């Protein structure tokens, strides 16, 4: 029988067939939308992956330059960490959070807000001022690159999880829900066809029985009519037959 395989337990009715077809149409529409969402997220995921790779390479180069700059400062002026910590009053770098909507997925992002000015402009005034200024700019660049990498890495992680969940949903709809609804529709249609054939066979039998009953009644009526016709004909014949008169008749063989 058609409709074999995983299907839903439903009664084979016209209403159930209509509802199942509507559900199948909704499942196909949802599959199409989720597939488009997955493609859009995959495209953005690959773009972010390229940016992450570039940011990591850039981070390596910047941190290398920052290490060399710090070595130059240490060689020229000595340890200035305590001086920087003592003169730092306000943060010159602030990170602002933002959100970006990509196909219904909110991706967090971070921007660097650099405050102009510095709290330790006089650091290295006696010696090593150029090295301190160079190290300051290099570390500022490294911090901006680090924030950019953190933003990309966060978006990369979120997109990876969302793409996996979307793939699971698409595969579930494609390989589980749609085949189950197809099997249910085939099952209902086969049951309805079977019921239609049974109804047609029943009606045919009923019609044949009615025809046989009508033929039997017609035959009985014909026999009855024929019997009545014979009775009427016999009655008419009896009324028309003349009565014999023995006195008025003359027999030639009798002599007297």
C-alpha positions in Angstrom: 0.0 0.0 0.0 1.2 3.5 -0.8 2.2 5.8 2.0 4.4 3.2 3.8 7.1 4.6 6.0 7.0 7.1 8.9 3.8 9.0 8.9 1.4 10.7 11.3 -1.5 8.9 13.0 -4.5 10.6 11.5 -7.9 9.5 10.3 -8.3 9.2 6.6 -10.7 12.1 5.9 -11.0 14.9 3.4 -10.4 17.5 6.2 -7.3 15.6 7.4 -6.0 15.6 3.8 -6.5 19.3 3.4 -4.8 20.1 6.7 -1.9 17.9 5.9 -1.4 19.5 2.5 -1.4 23.0 4.2 1.2 21.8 6.7 3.3 20.4 3.9 3.1 23.7 2.0 4.1 25.5 5.2 7.0 23.1 5.8 8.3 23.6 2.2 8.0 27.4 2.7 9.9 27.3 6.0 12.6 25.1 4.4 13.1 27.5 1.6 13.3 30.5 4.0 15.7 28.7 6.3 17.9 27.6 3.4 18.1 31.2 2.2 19.0 32.3 5.8 21.6 29.6 6.0 23.2 30.8 2.7 23.2 34.4 3.9 24.8 33.5 7.2 27.3 31.2 5.5 28.4 34.1 3.2 28.8 36.4 6.1 30.6 33.7 8.1 33.2 33.3 5.3 33.7 37.0 5.0 34.3 37.2 8.8 36.6 34.2 8.6 38.8 36.0 6.1 38.8 39.2 8.3 39.7 37.1 11.4 42.6 35.6 9.5 43.8 39.1 8.4 43.3 40.5 11.9 45.3 37.8 13.5 48.2 38.2 11.1 48.0 42.0 11.6 47.9 41.4 15.4 51.1 39.3 15.2 53.0 42.0 13.3 51.7 44.8 15.6 52.5 43.0 18.8 56.0 42.3 17.4 56.6 46.0 16.7 55.1 46.8 20.2 57.5 44.4 21.9 60.5 46.0 20.0 59.3 49.5 20.9 59.0 48.6 24.5 62.4 47.0 24.5 63.8 50.3 23.0 62.1 52.3 25.8 63.4 50.0 28.5 66.9 50.2 27.0 66.8 54.0 26.7 64.9 55.2 29.8 64.6 52.2 32.0 61.4 50.9 33.6 58.7 53.6 33.2 55.7 51.4 34.2 55.4 52.9 37.6 55.5 56.4 36.1 52.7 55.6 33.7 50.6 54.0 36.4 51.1 57.1 38.6 50.2 59.6 36.0 47.2 57.8 34.5 44.0 59.4 35.7 41.4 58.7 33.0 41.1 56.0 30.4 42.1 57.2 27.0 40.5 54.2 25.3 36.9 53.3 25.6 35.1 50.4 24.0 31.6 50.9 22.7 29.3 48.0 22.0 27.0 47.8 19.0 24.8 45.3 17.3 24.3 44.3 13.7 21.3 42.4 12.3 22.2 39.7 9.8 19.2 37.7 8.7 17.6 37.9 12.1 20.8 37.2 14.0 22.1 40.0 16.2 25.9 40.1 16.0 27.7 42.2 18.6 30.5 44.5 17.6 33.0 46.7 19.4 34.3 50.1 18.4 37.3 52.0 20.0 36.6 55.5 21.2 40.0 57.2 21.8 40.0 60.2 24.0 42.5 62.9 22.7 45.3 64.0 25.0 47.4 62.0 27.4 48.1 62.0 31.1 51.8 61.2 30.8 53.0 63.6 28.1 56.1 64.5 30.2 57.2 60.9 30.4 60.7 60.5 28.9 61.3 64.2 28.8 64.9 63.7 30.0 65.8 60.9 27.6 64.0 58.5 25.4 61.1 60.8 24.6 60.9 59.6 20.9 61.0 56.0 21.9 58.2 56.5 24.5 56.0 58.3 21.9 56.6 55.6 19.3 55.8 52.9 21.8 52.6 54.7 22.8 51.4 54.9 19.2 52.3 51.3 18.5 50.5 50.0 21.6 47.5 52.2 20.7 47.4 50.5 17.3 47.8 47.1 18.9 44.8 47.9 21.2 42.6 48.9 18.3 43.6 45.7 16.4 42.8 43.7 19.5 39.4 45.2 19.9 38.7 44.6 16.2 39.8 41.0 16.5 37.6 40.5 19.6 34.6 41.8 17.7 35.3 39.6 14.7 35.9 36.5 16.9 32.7 37.1 18.8 30.7 37.4 15.6 32.5 34.3 14.3 31.5 32.2 17.3 27.9 33.3 17.3 27.5 32.7 13.6 29.1 29.3 13.8 26.5 28.2 16.4 23.6 29.8 14.5 24.6 28.2 11.2 24.8 24.8 12.9 21.4 25.2 14.5 20.0 26.4 11.1 21.5 23.4 9.3 19.9 21.0 11.8 16.6 22.6 11.3 16.9 22.5 7.5 18.0 18.9 7.6 15.1 18.0 10.0 12.5 19.6 7.7 14.0 18.1 4.6 14.6 14.6 5.7 12.1 14.1 8.5 9.1 16.4 8.4 8.5 16.7 4.6 8.8 12.9 4.0 6.5 12.2 6.9 3.9 14.6 5.6 4.3 13.1 2.1 3.7 9.6 3.4 0.7 10.8 5.4 -0.8 12.4 2.3 -0.2 9.3 0.3 -1.7 7.2 3.0 -4.8 9.3 3.3 -5.3 9.4 -0.5 -4.9 5.6 -0.8 -7.4 5.1 2.0 -9.9 7.6 0.4 -9.5 5.8 -2.9 -10.1 2.5 -1.3 -13.2 3.9 0.4 -14.4 5.3 -2.9 -13.9 1.9 -4.6 -15.8 0.2 -1.8 -18.6 2.7 -2.1 -18.7 2.3 -5.8 -18.8 -1.5 -5.5 -21.5 -1.3 -2.8 -23.6 1.1 -5.0 -23.2 -1.2 -7.9 -24.3 -4.2 -5.9 -27.3 -2.3 -4.6 -28.2 -1.1 -8.1 -27.9 -4.7 -9.4 -30.1 -6.0 -6.6 -32.7 -3.3 -7.4 -32.7 -4.3 -11.0 -33.1 -7.9 -10.1 -36.0 -7.1 -7.8 -37.6 -4.9 -10.4 -37.2 -7.7 -13.0 -38.7 -10.2 -10.6 -41.6 -7.9 -9.9 -42.2 -7.3 -13.6 -42.1 -11.0 -14.3 -44.6 -11.7 -11.5 -46.8 -8.9 -12.7 -46.7 -10.3 -16.2 -47.6 -13.8 -15.0 -50.4 -12.3 -12.9 -51.7 -10.3 -15.8 -51.6 -13.3 -18.1 -53.5 -15.4 -15.6 -56.1 -12.7 -15.2 -56.4 -12.4 -19.0 -56.9 -16.2 -19.3 -59.7 -16.0 -16.7 -61.4 -13.2 -18.4 -61.2 -15.0 -21.8 -62.7 -18.2 -20.3 -65.5 -16.2 -18.7 -66.3 -14.6 -22.1 -66.3 -17.9 -23.9 -68.6 -19.4 -21.4 -71.1 -16.6 -21.8 -71.1 -16.8 -25.7 -71.6 -20.6 -26.0 -75.4 -21.5 -27.0 -77.6 -24.0 -25.1 -78.7 -27.2 -27.0 -82.6 -27.7 -27.5 -83.4 -31.4 -27.7 -87.1 -30.9 -28.6 -86.6 -28.6 -31.6 -83.9 -30.7 -33.1 -84.9 -33.5 -35.5 -82.9 -36.6 -35.9 -83.4 -38.4 -39.2 -82.6 -41.8 -37.8 -85.6 -41.8 -35.4 -88.8 -43.2 -37.1 -92.1 -42.1 -35.5 
